[in-house]
């Protein structure tokens, strides 16, 4: 999960990337669900920078998503190397660092 201002971004494996309005924490409101990546809705981890979410997909894809309008999220680009399984993602400057469980390594991907 990633929290920014009044929104929570949940990487909810088979349910996809869920964006919630959490201004009232006792009653969060779903703003949108993203399941349109090429490897399906298998979101393992997410980090958000402004209106861009970086989703680690357990089937091997880093999906970069425009989350400006959570009701209508869209793919900006994807990185999907074969035999990969991305389980976590962190941003460092212009790079996304992902843990690749499929190949037992760390991958560094230029995203900006």
C-alpha positions as CSV (number, residue, x, y, z in Angstrom):
1,X,0.0,0.0,0.0
2,X,1.1,3.5,-0.7
3,X,-0.5,6.6,0.9
4,X,-0.3,10.1,-0.6
5,X,-2.4,13.0,0.8
6,X,-6.0,11.8,0.9
7,X,-5.5,8.7,-1.3
8,X,-4.4,5.1,-0.6
9,X,-3.2,3.0,-3.4
10,X,-3.5,-0.7,-2.7
11,X,-1.7,-3.4,-4.6
12,X,-4.3,-6.1,-4.1
13,X,-2.8,-9.0,-6.0
14,X,-5.7,-10.6,-8.1
15,X,-8.0,-7.5,-7.5
16,X,-5.4,-5.1,-9.2
17,X,-4.5,-1.6,-8.2
18,X,-7.2,0.0,-6.1
19,X,-7.4,3.7,-5.3
20,X,-9.3,4.8,-2.2
21,X,-10.3,8.2,-0.9
22,X,-9.3,8.1,2.8
23,X,-10.3,11.5,3.9
24,X,-12.7,9.7,6.3
25,X,-10.6,6.8,7.4
26,X,-13.5,5.0,9.0
27,X,-15.4,5.0,5.7
28,X,-13.0,4.9,2.7
29,X,-14.5,5.4,-0.8
30,X,-13.3,3.4,-3.8
31,X,-12.2,5.8,-6.6
32,X,-11.1,3.3,-9.1
33,X,-9.6,-0.1,-9.9
34,X,-6.9,-0.8,-12.5
35,X,-6.6,-4.3,-13.9
36,X,-5.6,-3.5,-17.5
37,X,-1.8,-4.3,-17.5
38,X,-0.6,-6.9,-20.0
39,X,0.0,-9.4,-17.2
40,X,-3.4,-9.0,-15.7
41,X,-4.4,-7.6,-12.3
42,X,-1.6,-9.2,-10.2
43,X,-0.4,-6.1,-8.4
44,X,2.2,-7.1,-5.7
45,X,3.5,-3.6,-4.8
46,X,2.9,0.0,-5.8
47,X,4.7,3.4,-5.4
48,X,3.2,6.7,-6.6
49,X,4.9,9.9,-7.8
50,X,2.5,12.6,-8.5
51,X,-0.1,11.3,-11.0
52,X,2.0,8.2,-11.9
53,X,1.9,4.9,-10.2
54,X,4.6,2.2,-10.6
55,X,3.1,-1.3,-10.1
56,X,5.1,-4.4,-9.6
57,X,3.2,-7.2,-11.2
58,X,4.0,-10.7,-9.9
59,X,3.8,-12.2,-13.3
60,X,6.8,-10.2,-14.4
61,X,5.8,-6.7,-15.4
62,X,6.5,-3.2,-14.2
63,X,3.4,-1.3,-15.2
64,X,3.5,2.5,-15.2
65,X,0.0,3.9,-14.8
66,X,-1.5,7.3,-15.2
67,X,-3.6,7.7,-12.0
68,X,-4.6,11.3,-12.4
69,X,-8.3,10.3,-12.8
70,X,-8.6,7.1,-10.7
71,X,-12.0,6.3,-12.3
72,X,-10.2,6.0,-15.7
73,X,-6.6,4.9,-15.1
74,X,-4.4,4.0,-18.1
75,X,-1.1,2.4,-19.0
76,X,1.7,4.8,-19.7
77,X,4.2,2.1,-20.5
78,X,5.3,-1.4,-19.4
79,X,8.5,-3.3,-19.0
80,X,7.9,-7.0,-19.3
81,X,11.1,-9.2,-19.6
82,X,10.6,-12.9,-20.0
83,X,11.1,-15.1,-16.9
84,X,10.6,-12.2,-14.5
85,X,8.4,-11.9,-11.4
86,X,8.4,-8.5,-9.9
87,X,7.3,-8.4,-6.3
88,X,8.4,-5.0,-5.0
89,X,9.2,-1.6,-6.5
90,X,10.9,1.5,-5.1
91,X,11.7,4.8,-6.9
92,X,15.2,6.4,-6.8
93,X,15.3,9.6,-8.9
94,X,14.8,8.6,-12.5
95,X,14.9,4.8,-11.8
96,X,12.6,2.1,-10.5
97,X,14.3,-0.6,-8.6
98,X,12.4,-3.9,-8.6
99,X,12.9,-7.2,-6.8
100,X,12.7,-9.9,-9.4
101,X,11.7,-13.1,-7.7
102,X,11.6,-15.1,-11.0
103,X,15.3,-14.6,-11.7
104,X,16.4,-14.0,-8.1
105,X,17.9,-10.6,-8.8
106,X,17.2,-6.9,-8.6
107,X,16.5,-4.9,-11.8
108,X,17.0,-1.2,-12.2
109,X,14.8,0.4,-14.9
110,X,15.0,4.0,-16.1
111,X,11.4,5.4,-15.9
112,X,11.9,9.1,-16.3
